[in-house]
Amino acid sequence: MRILIVDDEKEIADLVGVYLQNEGYETVKVFDGETAMELVKSEAFDLAVLDVMLGDTDGFALCREIRKKHTYPIIMLTAKADFTDRISGLTLGADDYVTKPFNPLELTARIKAQLRRFTQYNDYAEKTDTLEISGLEINISTHSCSLYGEEITLTPIEFGILRLLMEKAGKVVSTKEIFEKVWGEDYLDSNNTVMVHIRRIREKLKEKPRNPKFIKTVWGVGYKIEKPD
């Protein structure tokens, strides 16, 4: 698998590259935003690690550019401990974030988890399972989504959330259950990652913020998609 690493601190990019190469991944390291921007437009990758702060641009712009055409996982690196960068990245379509300074082993583990999840959603060669509710349809085998016949591009995380809610249509799914099943990690009460991704999915479905048709908020509990009558 081919992984793009973008960081203007060469030492960090080289360090991440060494750990990933030891795991058998092919890496492409870029140290400036302009070069990275051209690369994501013309070449294919299986995952991207993007530093938020770059000298000539930022990781958010790169994330936005990737999401125009690609659904592969994106992990953002941020030097800030607050949630501003994290929420911004997740809103633009990033799948995960890691705060600097970080343990290379933890980053490697997160990369492997994202690739596992992405592969899982794209390797159902023998099945063509579909879920459909009121014009919203997902195909598990092809990791595709459509609304009234119009294709909707979802990231692996967004697809995982929507799939879980559609599989449990009519039932409330707690924020904790969504996070632990889709991310595969323990949930923390202060974690607003699910909320950010739900907002992003609603935007893609052109939902009205105050009266969404599909994903309903059950305050203090979680989310649900109603079963059609």
Sequence and secondary structure as in RCSB ss.txt:
>XXXX:A:sequence
MRILIVDDEKEIADLVGVYLQNEGYETVKVFDGETAMELVKSEAFDLAVLDVMLGDTDGFALCREIRKKHTYPII
MLTAKADFTDRISGLTLGADDYVTKPFNPLELTARIKAQLRRFTQYNDYAEKTDTLEISGLEINISTHSCSLYGE
EITLTPIEFGILRLLMEKAGKVVSTKEIFEKVWGEDYLDSNNTVMVHIRRIREKLKEKPRNPKFIKTVWGVGYKI
EKPD
>XXXX:A:secstr
 EEEEE S HHHHHHHHHHHHHTT EEEEE SHHHHHHHHHH   SEEEEESB SSSBHHHHHHHHHTT  S EE
EEES  SSHHHHHHHHHT  EEEESS  HHHHHHHHHHHHHHHHHHH  TT   EEEETTEEEETTTTEEEETTE
EE   HHHHHHHHHHHHTTTS EEHHHHHHHHT S   TT  HHHHHHHHHHHHTT  TTS SSEEEETTTEEEE
    
